[in-house]
Amino acid sequence: KVKGSGAMSLLKHEAGVHRVQRVPITEKKGRMHTSAAVVIVLPEVGEAEVDIDYGDIKMEFMRSSAPGGQNVNKRPTACRLTHIPTGITVRCEEERTQEQNKKLALGYLCTKIHAKAKKDHEEHKKSIRGNQGRETDRADRIRSYNYQHKVVTDHRVAVR
């Protein structure tokens, strides 16, 4: 984890496959060993937060179609809530009173809005990541480090 001003702009071009060539101290015959590591550079993104403005919620009350006797047949106890900015709609007719159904529906609506915000947040993080680390091949290296000869080769510009 790298922190600091301009860290992302300095390191964003380091994403890719880095190859290391070395002779380990345990190698008796002096053979060169080659390793590869995939480097992924991502900005740190916080959790998705949801602030619900209750002025953005459209509330509708109607008679319930659920069983419950004369009360649900005479009085509007079912509740439908629509979050206007997202278009998410929930309906609740589980309880006998309008207030209880409204409270349950608000809980359902908050859960759905939070799930949508979390999904959108994950998609945003994936779009930032792009193709880093996907289908990497050792031949797609960007830099090689040869410790035996003390040489670093940047394959993108062919500079040693």
C-alpha positions as CSV (number, residue, x, y, z in Angstrom):
1,K,0.0,0.0,0.0
2,V,1.5,3.3,-1.1
3,K,0.2,6.6,0.3
4,G,1.0,10.2,-0.5
5,S,0.4,13.0,-2.8
6,G,0.6,12.0,-6.4
7,A,1.3,8.3,-5.6
8,M,-1.3,7.1,-8.1
9,S,0.0,9.3,-10.9
10,L,3.6,8.1,-10.3
11,L,2.7,4.4,-10.1
12,K,-0.1,3.9,-12.6
13,H,2.3,3.0,-15.4
14,E,3.9,0.2,-13.3
15,A,0.8,-2.1,-13.8
16,G,1.7,-5.2,-15.7
17,V,4.0,-8.2,-15.5
18,H,7.5,-7.7,-13.9
19,R,10.1,-10.5,-14.5
20,V,12.9,-11.2,-12.1
21,Q,16.0,-13.2,-13.1
22,R,18.3,-14.2,-10.3
23,V,20.6,-17.0,-9.1
24,P,19.4,-18.1,-5.7
25,I,21.9,-18.8,-3.0
26,T,20.6,-22.4,-2.8
27,E,21.4,-23.0,-6.5
28,K,24.5,-25.2,-6.6
29,K,25.1,-25.2,-10.4
30,G,24.7,-21.4,-10.8
31,R,21.6,-21.6,-13.0
32,M,19.4,-18.6,-13.5
33,H,15.9,-18.7,-12.1
34,T,13.1,-16.6,-13.6
35,S,10.0,-15.4,-11.7
36,A,7.1,-13.2,-12.7
37,A,4.8,-11.0,-10.7
38,V,1.7,-9.2,-11.8
39,V,1.5,-5.6,-10.4
40,I,-1.9,-4.0,-10.2
41,V,-2.2,-0.3,-9.3
42,L,-5.6,0.9,-8.0
43,P,-6.7,4.0,-6.2
44,E,-8.3,3.4,-2.8
45,V,-12.0,3.8,-3.0
46,G,-14.2,3.9,0.2
47,E,-17.5,2.2,0.9
48,A,-20.7,3.2,-0.9
49,E,-22.8,5.4,1.4
50,V,-26.5,6.0,1.0
51,D,-28.3,9.0,2.3
52,I,-32.0,8.8,1.7
53,D,-34.0,12.0,1.5
54,Y,-37.5,11.2,2.5
55,G,-38.8,13.9,0.2
56,D,-37.7,11.7,-2.7
57,I,-40.0,8.9,-1.6
58,K,-43.5,8.7,-3.1
59,M,-45.9,7.0,-0.7
60,E,-49.1,5.3,-1.8
61,F,-51.7,3.5,0.4
62,M,-54.3,1.0,-0.8
63,R,-56.4,-1.8,0.5
64,S,-54.6,-5.0,1.1
65,S,-55.3,-8.1,-0.9
66,A,-53.9,-10.3,1.8
67,P,-56.2,-12.2,4.2
68,G,-57.0,-10.4,7.5
69,G,-60.7,-9.9,7.9
70,Q,-62.8,-6.8,7.7
71,N,-60.1,-4.3,8.7
72,V,-57.9,-4.9,5.6
73,N,-61.0,-4.9,3.3
74,K,-62.3,-1.6,4.6
75,R,-59.1,0.4,5.3
76,P,-56.1,1.2,3.2
77,T,-53.4,-0.8,5.1
78,A,-51.1,-1.8,2.2
79,C,-48.2,0.5,1.4
80,R,-46.2,1.1,-1.8
81,L,-43.1,3.3,-1.6
82,T,-41.2,4.5,-4.7
83,H,-37.8,6.1,-4.5
84,I,-38.0,8.6,-7.3
85,P,-34.2,9.1,-8.1
86,T,-33.6,5.3,-8.5
87,G,-37.1,4.1,-9.5
88,I,-37.0,1.4,-6.9
89,T,-40.5,0.4,-5.7
90,V,-41.5,-1.8,-2.8
91,R,-44.9,-2.9,-1.6
92,C,-45.8,-4.2,1.8
93,E,-49.1,-5.6,3.0
94,E,-47.9,-8.1,5.6
95,E,-49.2,-6.3,8.8
96,R,-52.6,-5.3,9.9
97,T,-52.0,-1.5,10.2
98,Q,-50.8,1.1,7.7
99,E,-48.1,2.3,10.1
100,Q,-46.6,-1.1,10.5
101,N,-46.6,-1.8,6.7
102,K,-45.1,1.7,6.1
103,K,-42.3,1.0,8.6
104,L,-41.6,-2.4,7.0
105,A,-41.7,-1.0,3.5
106,L,-39.2,1.7,4.5
107,G,-36.8,-1.0,5.7
108,Y,-37.2,-2.9,2.5
109,L,-36.7,0.2,0.4
110,C,-33.5,1.2,2.3
111,T,-32.1,-2.3,1.9
112,K,-32.8,-2.2,-1.9
113,I,-31.3,1.3,-2.3
114,H,-28.2,0.3,-0.4
115,A,-27.8,-2.9,-2.4
116,K,-28.1,-0.9,-5.7
117,A,-25.6,1.7,-4.4
118,K,-23.2,-1.1,-3.5
119,K,-23.5,-2.8,-6.9
120,D,-22.9,0.6,-8.6
121,H,-19.9,1.2,-6.4
122,E,-18.5,-2.3,-7.3
123,E,-19.0,-1.6,-11.0
124,H,-17.2,1.8,-10.6
125,K,-14.3,0.0,-9.0
126,K,-14.2,-2.5,-11.8
127,S,-14.2,0.2,-14.4
128,I,-11.2,1.9,-12.6
129,R,-9.3,-1.4,-12.6
130,G,-9.8,-1.9,-16.3
131,N,-7.9,-4.9,-17.7
132,Q,-5.1,-4.8,-15.1
133,G,-4.2,-8.4,-14.1
134,R,-6.5,-10.1,-16.5
135,E,-5.2,-12.7,-18.8
136,T,-1.6,-11.8,-18.1
137,D,1.1,-13.8,-19.8
138,R,4.8,-13.9,-18.9
139,A,5.6,-12.7,-22.4
140,D,3.6,-9.5,-21.8
141,R,6.2,-8.2,-19.3
142,I,6.8,-4.5,-18.9
143,R,10.1,-4.7,-17.0
144,S,12.8,-7.3,-16.3
145,Y,15.2,-7.2,-13.4
146,N,18.4,-9.2,-13.9
147,Y,20.2,-9.3,-10.5
148,Q,23.3,-11.3,-11.8
149,H,24.2,-8.7,-14.3
150,K,22.7,-5.7,-12.4
151,V,20.5,-4.8,-15.4
152,V,16.9,-3.5,-15.5
153,T,15.2,-3.6,-18.9
154,D,12.0,-1.7,-19.6
155,H,10.4,-3.6,-22.5
156,R,7.9,-0.9,-23.3
157,V,10.6,1.5,-24.6
158,A,13.4,-1.1,-24.9
159,V,15.7,0.8,-22.6
160,R,18.4,-0.9,-20.5
